[in-house]
Amino acid sequence: MLQRTERGKTKTILVAGGAGFVGSHLCDALLARGHRVIAVDCFLTGSEANVRPLLNHPNFRLIERDICEVKSLDEAVDEIYNLACAASPPHYQADPVHTMMTCVVGTGNLLALAEKHGASFLQASTSEVYGDPEEHPQREDYRGSVNCTGPRACYDEGKRAAEALCFDMLRAERVDARVVRIFNTYGPRMQPNDGRIVSNLIVQALSGKPLTIYGTGEQTRSFCYVSDLVAGLIALMEVNPNPGQPVNIGNPGEFTINELAEMVVAMVPTDSSIVYNPLPKDDPQRRRPDISRAKELLGWEPKVPLAEGLRHTIDWFAASLADEAKPARRAVPAGLNGHGKSKDQPGVSLPLGA
């Protein structure tokens, strides 16, 4: 039978996508718990700025690599979190083939690493596996309504295939694999151009530009603050025994896009008008998680209300946009780790086989 690392032990943890929006917050939380963290990121959507404060941390390593190319890791790891995939439509649709390969080949590579090292594995799946749902709210046993040939299929079907890989490896008792289905998440370190509704509206309001809403604005979403999500990810990784089934993590509070826009306008002094554009193809009309399973199995539920989370996010974006007008900071050159030495130098960073 698969064995879990003893809870409370200091662990070495690989975070794929560790320089991304959610991944960087996860790295922060794991380091705060005293663990050693290896972040792997190809910087397609991640940013060195997200992990810059960690680069000199003695328990942190940053490796620039695409998980589609990761074949080996010359370091024992206890856990692997796979968050490595573009998550917003403009980014994952920019190179749909690479998105699909990241979900399938990349996840397969990391599962192979987990099997080799006896590591527990957590796959970041998505509420997009439910497609434009015919069931509301969405429970984990709902099989979804996905257009497998549409423009979102590279992500939606890629994540469904990644889930299948995880559960096949789990049933074969080869990897202690866990799957989380993440609903809309927001907070500091989102990219201003990632195309998600929260960042779009905040950046537009702060910039004095018209607020863009797609469709009528009566479609709904549920918004989970990033700290709540990270707590849920860690809880799912640590729970014993393995749930053996996917777990929704999200905030069940449901808001129309129009309501969200009104909240942003109330918090950001702006004269921006609202502009309505056509709804993208296959865009879900309603999205709200049923989190009964997370409550029962993990003892988890979100704590940060939308108004509070929006205030933190608006403050972060305001500071970030102000910094753009200042002289650029000197970035750590590509290929350097937290000690300012090349990752190709032996004994300094952790080499990943190509």
C-alpha angles and dihedrals in degrees: 000000000000114000125215125218110257110267114249094027118126104255139191107234129190115211112192109203088023095154093054129100097271096024094059092051089049090052089052092051095047093049089049087057090056099255129137112246130202111191118199118192136154091203093234089134100350122091134219087219090066092063100028092109089056099050094096095039108122092224097048132089127179120202123184107219140124111241088225085070098042110111103151143009120209092211133072114247130191100198138019125201113193110205095140108129136090105258107190121079097239091054102040091043092051089077106010095174091056089047091055092045091049090054096045110024095031093048090046090053093051092046088054089053090049091051092048094050098035088241127160111243132211119193117203103220125169147234084245088083084077091058115194092345127226089193123068128227096021118242122193092248091060107106097208141230105256129165099226093195100040130105092267094050094093088067103028096046093035090059091045090053090048090053090052090053091051095050093045090054090046094050090049088052090235098119134020091231126178127186127208122190106212121207125202109316129188140174144105118339095037110141112253091224100042094111097235116139098240096051092040094055096042095048092045092050093047090048094048092242126137113277109244119218122179118219119352094320090239092106111107137230136178116225123210120192113235097242090057091050093050091051088053093049092052092045091054092048092050101041115111128236103034108256090226091213137072119274126210115226115187144098113278092209105116124209134172116237088245090057090050091051091051091052092050093048090050091053100041117056101231142140090211116142125216119251122196119213131181116283114253118248115277093005107158117249097206132024126176129139126229100219098183091115093051091050093048100041102030104023085233133143132148120270106185115085118219095250092054094045092048091053091054091046094047091049091051094049091047091054092043094052090047090053091056089069091056125083110282117260119239106263124214104260117251112272095031123117132204093289094056093248130120116269086225092066109101117249095013105084134012112269117221116205117238 
